[in-house]
Amino acid sequence: MGRARAELLLALFGAIPFSGSVVLSGKSVHFRHPRQAMACDVAFVPGDRATEGLLLSRSILENLHLPSWAKFGTPLKMDRARADAQRSVEEPPGWSRSRSTRWLAASAVATRRRS
């Protein structure tokens, strides 16, 4: 992904400051922090997930629940996180069966469940 495109996506997600306007579902938004974007069900999937999107020293389960660690506590309450992960990976009909798609879908579902 080009650097300009990456910066645009980071700005839209609230990770870096920007000037201008963004319309999301007919409503003007200006996210100043990624939490604000996530509260509106906006997710950022980095182009290089191996270096920008994962904690390689952590388990798959811990990486799955990165956006919702506050819900499970630090250190991560593994039993509760495992139960939530199991519910998250149940695939809706018609979804792709690829592992990365399941991971992204489960991560987004886990994030929404944190509220």
DOGUDREN-450101 format. One line per field, with one value per residue: z, x, y of N, C-alpha, C, CB in turn; residue in one letter. Coordinates in nm, 4 decimals, padded with zeros to 6 digits, m for minus. Glycine has a CB too. Layout:
<recs>
npz <- Z,... $
npx <- X,... $
npy <- Y,... $
capz <- Z,... $
capx <- X,... $
capy <- Y,... $
cpz <- Z,... $
cpx <- X,... $
cpy <- Y,... $
cbpz <- Z,... $
cbpx <- X,... $
cbpy <- Y,... $
torro <- a,... $
</recs>
This chain:
<recs>
npz <- 00.0000,m00.0808,00.0744,00.0999,00.0759,00.2980,00.5036,00.4623,00.5295,00.7993,00.9027,00.8563,01.0331,01.2723,01.3831,01.3168,01.2994,01.0927,00.8424,00.7098,00.5781,00.6526,00.5531,00.6875,00.6379,00.5732,00.7725,00.9083,01.0234,01.2427,01.3472,01.6287,01.7667,01.7546,01.9090,01.8905,01.6221,01.6208,01.7858,01.6120,01.4513,01.2678,01.1299,01.1196,00.9044,00.8777,00.6016,00.6116,00.8006,00.9503,01.0612,01.1526,01.2616,01.4445,01.7561,01.7760,01.9764,02.1295,02.1864,01.9375,02.0216,02.2036,02.0234,01.8621,02.0326,02.0748,02.0217,02.2244,02.4784,02.7139,02.7982,02.8787,03.0641,03.2018,03.3193,03.0358,03.0774,03.0254,03.0095,02.9825,02.7519,02.5688,02.5553,02.4450,02.2027,02.0820,02.0370,01.8564,01.6219,01.4914,01.1858,00.9851,00.7418,00.4045,00.4256,00.3549,00.3806,00.4334,00.6383,00.7116,00.6626,00.8408,01.0777,01.0702,01.0662,01.3085,01.4848,01.4472,01.5389,01.8054,01.8951,01.8735,02.0659,02.2998,02.4090 $
npx <- 00.0858,00.0570,00.2302,00.0881,m00.1777,m00.1961,m00.1601,m00.3887,m00.5929,m00.5258,m00.5720,m00.8501,m00.9373,m00.8787,m00.6296,m00.4189,m00.3814,m00.5945,m00.7148,m01.0227,m01.3245,m01.5377,m01.7846,m01.9967,m02.2233,m02.4108,m02.3688,m02.1705,m01.8440,m01.5593,m01.3097,m01.1100,m00.9676,m00.8858,m01.0699,m01.3100,m01.3738,m01.4029,m01.6241,m01.8189,m01.8352,m01.6246,m01.3414,m00.9871,m00.7752,m00.4569,m00.2235,00.0072,m00.0258,00.1313,00.3415,00.2236,m00.0251,m00.0383,00.0498,00.3186,00.4369,00.2317,m00.0589,m00.2847,m00.5476,m00.5228,m00.4442,m00.6706,m00.8500,m00.7473,m00.8656,m01.0542,m00.9436,m00.9836,m01.2300,m01.1829,m00.9838,m00.6519,m00.3956,m00.5139,m00.8255,m00.8397,m01.0246,m01.2764,m01.2280,m01.1788,m01.4318,m01.5829,m01.4483,m01.5077,m01.7821,m01.7616,m01.6467,m01.8344,m01.9706,m02.1622,m02.4166,m02.3062,m02.0670,m01.7178,m01.4917,m01.2294,m00.9355,m00.8263,m01.0356,m01.2280,m01.0934,m01.0800,m01.3532,m01.4354,m01.2838,m01.3943,m01.6547,m01.6017,m01.5074,m01.7384,m01.8948,m01.7882,m01.9118 $
npy <- m00.1172,00.2213,00.4962,00.7410,00.6593,00.4927,00.6809,00.8369,00.6511,00.6021,00.8573,00.8848,00.6922,00.8067,00.7922,00.9577,01.3165,01.5246,01.7563,01.8655,01.7146,01.4383,01.2138,00.9829,00.7397,00.9374,01.1239,01.3793,01.3260,01.3367,01.1779,01.1809,01.0026,00.6552,00.5032,00.6440,00.6034,00.3253,00.3016,00.3745,00.1584,00.1483,00.0083,m00.0452,m00.2030,m00.2885,m00.2674,m00.4267,m00.6669,m00.8393,m00.6920,m00.4572,m00.5111,m00.7187,m00.8769,m01.0462,m01.1959,m01.2798,m01.4939,m01.6372,m01.6068,m01.3901,m01.1898,m01.1842,m01.0632,m00.8090,m00.5445,m00.5370,m00.5655,m00.4236,m00.5082,m00.7699,m00.7501,m00.6896,m00.8806,m01.0706,m01.2248,m01.5378,m01.7600,m01.6401,m01.4885,m01.6966,m01.8212,m01.6130,m01.5841,m01.8284,m01.8001,m01.5918,m01.6940,m01.8424,m01.8870,m01.6681,m01.7559,m01.7857,m01.6423,m01.6006,m01.8751,m01.8452,m01.8272,m01.5755,m01.3992,m01.4965,m01.4388,m01.1562,m01.0941,m01.2087,m01.0583,m00.8036,m00.8526,m00.9195,m00.6767,m00.5164,m00.6403,m00.5531,m00.3320 $
capz <- 00.0000,m00.0849,00.2006,00.1035,00.1013,00.4369,00.5872,00.4493,00.6085,00.9410,00.9374,00.8626,01.1513,01.3916,01.4380,01.2956,01.2766,00.9547,00.8246,00.6039,00.6271,00.6171,00.5714,00.7090,00.6427,00.5675,00.8895,00.9119,01.1376,01.2502,01.4562,01.6839,01.8299,01.7012,01.9866,01.8344,01.4974,01.6545,01.8416,01.4954,01.3734,01.1657,01.1655,01.0376,00.8808,00.8167,00.4827,00.6522,00.9309,01.0264,01.1367,01.2059,01.3168,01.5349,01.8583,01.7429,02.0970,02.1972,02.1234,01.8396,02.0989,02.2530,01.9081,01.8207,02.1243,02.0980,02.0338,02.3400,02.5994,02.8310,02.8395,02.9401,03.1682,03.1791,03.2064,02.9708,03.1427,02.9133,02.9987,02.9303,02.6147,02.4874,02.5344,02.3524,02.0726,02.0261,01.9828,01.7472,01.4982,01.4250,01.0601,00.9259,00.6110,00.2885,00.4458,00.3077,00.4780,00.4484,00.7770,00.7394,00.6665,00.9685,01.1838,01.0656,01.1057,01.4520,01.5551,01.4436,01.6272,01.9427,01.9254,01.8954,02.1884,02.4192,02.4696 $
capx <- 00.0000,00.1350,00.2344,m00.0195,m00.3035,m00.1917,m00.1832,m00.5304,m00.6723,m00.4980,m00.6411,m00.9937,m00.9583,m00.8537,m00.4976,m00.3337,m00.4670,m00.6171,m00.8134,m01.1162,m01.4504,m01.5683,m01.9258,m02.0162,m02.3673,m02.4850,m02.3406,m02.0340,m01.7670,m01.4171,m01.2571,m00.9841,m00.9026,m00.9420,m01.1867,m01.4289,m01.4044,m01.4509,m01.7588,m01.9075,m01.8129,m01.5211,m01.2226,m00.8679,m00.6991,m00.3319,m00.1792,00.1051,m00.0749,00.2350,00.4240,00.1449,m00.1550,m00.0341,00.1528,00.3681,00.4727,00.1069,m00.1347,m00.3866,m00.6628,m00.4957,m00.4473,m00.8099,m00.9208,m00.6754,m00.9508,m01.1437,m00.8721,m01.0431,m01.3439,m01.1367,m00.8872,m00.5093,m00.3794,m00.6350,m00.8978,m00.8388,m01.1469,m01.3825,m01.1914,m01.1982,m01.5759,m01.6256,m01.3896,m01.5844,m01.9062,m01.7275,m01.6060,m01.9469,m01.9816,m02.2941,m02.4286,m02.2602,m01.9386,m01.6006,m01.4372,m01.0844,m00.8966,m00.8083,m01.1676,m01.2887,m01.0251,m01.1227,m01.4939,m01.4435,m01.2272,m01.4932,m01.7647,m01.5538,m01.5006,m01.8743,m01.9492,m01.7270,m01.9977 $
capy <- 00.0000,00.3439,00.5711,00.8412,00.5893,00.4486,00.7991,00.8731,00.5574,00.6288,00.9820,00.8564,00.6093,00.8869,00.7609,01.0756,01.4336,01.5683,01.8634,01.8299,01.6592,01.3003,01.1821,00.8407,00.7095,01.0627,01.2075,01.4313,01.2760,01.3712,01.0968,01.2304,00.8881,00.5303,00.4574,00.7080,00.5335,00.1919,00.3160,00.3872,00.0363,00.1668,m00.0687,m00.0241,m00.3251,m00.2422,m00.3389,m00.5272,m00.7100,m00.9096,m00.5971,m00.3459,m00.5476,m00.8330,m00.8883,m01.1794,m01.2697,m01.3176,m01.6018,m01.5984,m01.5601,m01.2550,m01.1008,m01.1725,m00.9751,m00.6832,m00.4249,m00.5409,m00.6067,m00.3584,m00.5911,m00.8938,m00.7192,m00.7116,m00.9721,m01.1171,m01.3348,m01.6313,m01.8414,m01.5530,m01.4547,m01.8174,m01.8383,m01.5093,m01.6166,m01.9404,m01.7423,m01.5010,m01.7605,m01.9068,m01.8132,m01.6447,m01.8197,m01.7097,m01.5753,m01.6730,m01.9668,m01.8247,m01.7994,m01.4323,m01.3363,m01.5331,m01.3655,m01.0160,m01.0882,m01.2377,m00.9438,m00.6961,m00.8923,m00.9093,m00.5347,m00.4669,m00.6975,m00.4938,m00.2296 $
cpz <- 00.0000,00.0448,00.2109,00.1351,00.2467,00.5311,00.5806,00.5360,00.7579,00.9876,00.9505,00.9874,01.2806,01.4532,01.4183,01.2639,01.1273,00.9541,00.7064,00.6640,00.5729,00.6454,00.5779,00.7277,00.6514,00.6815,00.8850,01.0386,01.1289,01.3713,01.5004,01.7543,01.7712,01.7794,01.9337,01.7055,01.5263,01.7130,01.7306,01.4006,01.2548,01.2151,01.0716,01.0268,00.8089,00.6971,00.5161,00.7929,01.0147,01.1102,01.2043,01.2797,01.4183,01.6416,01.8465,01.8650,02.1744,02.1198,02.0203,01.9122,02.1494,02.1394,01.8592,01.9040,02.1536,02.1123,02.1589,02.4672,02.7245,02.8865,02.9187,03.0477,03.1269,03.3097,03.1586,03.0478,03.0351,02.9013,02.9365,02.7845,02.5220,02.4556,02.4340,02.2120,02.0060,01.9658,01.8593,01.6163,01.4338,01.3020,01.0172,00.7881,00.5000,00.3065,00.3946,00.4185,00.4969,00.5915,00.8047,00.7469,00.7973,01.0818,01.1871,01.1110,01.2555,01.5334,01.5591,01.5361,01.7725,01.9862,01.9551,02.0255,02.3136,02.4837,02.5450 $
cpx <- 00.0902,00.1249,00.1204,m00.1537,m00.3094,m00.2193,m00.3288,m00.6170,m00.6499,m00.5690,m00.7916,m01.0293,m00.9330,m00.7176,m00.3970,m00.4243,m00.4813,m00.7131,m00.9003,m01.2423,m01.4690,m01.7154,m01.9379,m02.1647,m02.4505,m02.4591,m02.1949,m01.9640,m01.6242,m01.3601,m01.1224,m00.9055,m00.9648,m01.0626,m01.3161,m01.4708,m01.4633,m01.5913,m01.8627,m01.8910,m01.7202,m01.3970,m01.1085,m00.7944,m00.5707,m00.2924,m00.0812,00.0702,00.0313,00.3184,00.3421,00.0184,m00.1543,00.0730,00.2057,00.4077,00.3493,00.0355,m00.2329,m00.5081,m00.6418,m00.4972,m00.5898,m00.8831,m00.8477,m00.7684,m01.0365,m01.0740,m00.9312,m01.1587,m01.2971,m01.0315,m00.7436,m00.4513,m00.5143,m00.6972,m00.9270,m00.9673,m01.2602,m01.3555,m01.2126,m01.3464,m01.6282,m01.5724,m01.4675,m01.7146,m01.8765,m01.6993,m01.7169,m01.9805,m02.1270,m02.2998,m02.3779,m02.1272,m01.8269,m01.5450,m01.2863,m01.0520,m00.8853,m00.9420,m01.2378,m01.2265,m01.0725,m01.2677,m01.5080,m01.3899,m01.3270,m01.6106,m01.7230,m01.5478,m01.6389,m01.9330,m01.8956,m01.8167,m02.1135 $
cpy <- 00.1231,00.4216,00.6731,00.7755,00.5420,00.5653,00.8441,00.7820,00.5767,00.7552,00.9584,00.7769,00.6856,00.8634,00.8738,01.1940,01.4654,01.6861,01.8237,01.7734,01.5180,01.2787,01.0309,00.8153,00.8366,01.1596,01.2524,01.3828,01.3267,01.2983,01.1515,01.1193,00.7611,00.4779,00.5181,00.6378,00.3961,00.1963,00.3299,00.2690,00.0562,00.0934,m00.0333,m00.1566,m00.2824,m00.3281,m00.4491,m00.5739,m00.7799,m00.8137,m00.4879,m00.3876,m00.6593,m00.8154,m01.0312,m01.2609,m01.3169,m01.4275,m01.5463,m01.5425,m01.4177,m01.1539,m01.0790,m01.0685,m00.8443,m00.5627,m00.4233,m00.5880,m00.5434,m00.4418,m00.7132,m00.8717,m00.7472,m00.7620,m01.0262,m01.2345,m01.4395,m01.7131,m01.7612,m01.5168,m01.5746,m01.8382,m01.7364,m01.5374,m01.7292,m01.8905,m01.6580,m01.5728,m01.8419,m01.8240,m01.7925,m01.7107,m01.7281,m01.6399,m01.6633,m01.7610,m01.9472,m01.7846,m01.6507,m01.3605,m01.3706,m01.4548,m01.2207,m01.0023,m01.1115,m01.1214,m00.8287,m00.7272,m00.8780,m00.7637,m00.4789,m00.5191,m00.6309,m00.3895,m00.2880 $
cbpz <- 00.1232,m00.1999,00.2145,m00.0311,00.0049,00.4689,00.5441,00.3014,00.5694,00.9648,00.8311,00.7380,01.1457,01.4930,01.3747,01.1798,01.3503,00.8677,00.8013,00.5067,00.5866,00.6961,00.4559,00.8312,00.7620,00.5633,01.0219,00.9053,01.1428,01.2608,01.4139,01.7813,01.9871,01.6992,02.1351,01.8081,01.4104,01.7524,01.9354,01.4206,01.3247,01.1387,01.1609,01.0980,00.7961,00.9199,00.3848,00.6464,00.9129,00.9322,01.0452,01.0951,01.2086,01.4568,02.0049,01.6510,02.1866,02.2133,02.2297,01.7507,02.2168,02.3253,01.7956,01.8317,02.2520,01.9849,01.9142,02.3108,02.5883,02.7947,02.7166,02.8348,03.2912,03.1302,03.2452,02.8261,03.2126,02.9266,03.1370,03.0155,02.6082,02.5602,02.6676,02.4008,02.0879,02.1344,02.0898,01.7851,01.5250,01.5206,00.9508,00.9153,00.5842,00.2530,00.5942,00.2575,00.4363,00.3495,00.8089,00.6321,00.5459,00.9941,01.1645,00.9233,01.0277,01.4859,01.4884,01.2999,01.5983,01.9568,01.8099,01.7793,02.1937,02.3839,02.3648 $
cbpx <- m00.0975,00.0902,00.3690,m00.0279,m00.3194,m00.0554,m00.0911,m00.5755,m00.6391,m00.3467,m00.6133,m01.0382,m00.8689,m00.9583,m00.4445,m00.2291,m00.4102,m00.6727,m00.7445,m01.0537,m01.5697,m01.4790,m02.0144,m01.9347,m02.3990,m02.6277,m02.3704,m02.0338,m01.7693,m01.3947,m01.2446,m01.0111,m00.9180,m00.8356,m01.1697,m01.4027,m01.2784,m01.3560,m01.7653,m01.8793,m01.9439,m01.4911,m01.2516,m00.7753,m00.7823,m00.2195,m00.1168,00.2508,m00.1923,00.3256,00.5257,00.1078,m00.2434,m00.0093,00.0968,00.4853,00.5598,00.0142,m00.2098,m00.4271,m00.6891,m00.3610,m00.3613,m00.8802,m00.9458,m00.5785,m01.0399,m01.2612,m00.7248,m01.0923,m01.4250,m01.0816,m00.9196,m00.4362,m00.2873,m00.6049,m01.0319,m00.7220,m01.1897,m01.3943,m01.0452,m01.1416,m01.6519,m01.5786,m01.2415,m01.6132,m01.9778,m01.6086,m01.4891,m02.0709,m01.9061,m02.3243,m02.5740,m02.3612,m01.9165,m01.4930,m01.4666,m01.0332,m00.7649,m00.7203,m01.2534,m01.2743,m00.8726,m01.1059,m01.5766,m01.3660,m01.0966,m01.5432,m01.8087,m01.4160,m01.4367,m01.9639,m01.9197,m01.5936,m02.0497 $
cbpy <- 00.0000,00.4301,00.6426,00.9166,00.4694,00.3851,00.9138,00.8649,00.4144,00.6419,01.0908,00.7802,00.4877,00.8595,00.6348,01.0516,01.5555,01.4523,02.0046,01.7296,01.7491,01.1982,01.2418,00.7902,00.6187,01.0331,01.1306,01.5865,01.1213,01.5280,00.9492,01.3449,00.8924,00.4246,00.4931,00.8578,00.5201,00.1250,00.4376,00.5185,m00.0172,00.3208,m00.2203,00.0872,m00.4318,m00.2425,m00.2433,m00.4704,m00.8012,m00.9878,m00.5336,m00.2545,m00.5850,m00.9611,m00.8562,m01.1682,m01.1833,m01.1951,m01.6837,m01.7190,m01.6540,m01.2505,m01.1569,m01.3074,m01.0470,m00.6583,m00.4139,m00.6309,m00.5706,m00.2166,m00.6361,m00.9848,m00.7967,m00.5807,m01.0881,m01.1579,m01.2842,m01.7242,m01.8939,m01.4248,m01.4074,m01.9413,m01.8253,m01.3716,m01.6560,m02.0465,m01.6563,m01.4188,m01.8495,m01.9205,m01.8862,m01.4917,m01.8592,m01.6095,m01.5411,m01.5756,m02.1093,m01.7165,m01.8669,m01.3673,m01.3810,m01.6826,m01.3715,m00.9589,m01.1918,m01.3658,m00.8989,m00.6740,m01.0372,m00.9748,m00.4587,m00.5061,m00.8440,m00.4312,m00.1368 $
torro <- m,g,r,a,r,a,e,l,l,l,a,l,f,g,a,i,p,f,s,g,s,v,v,l,s,g,k,s,v,h,f,r,h,p,r,q,a,m,a,c,d,v,a,f,v,p,g,d,r,a,t,e,g,l,l,l,s,r,s,i,l,e,n,l,h,l,p,s,w,a,k,f,g,t,p,l,k,m,d,r,a,r,a,d,a,q,r,s,v,e,e,p,p,g,w,s,r,s,r,s,t,r,w,l,a,a,s,a,v,a,t,r,r,r,s $
</recs>
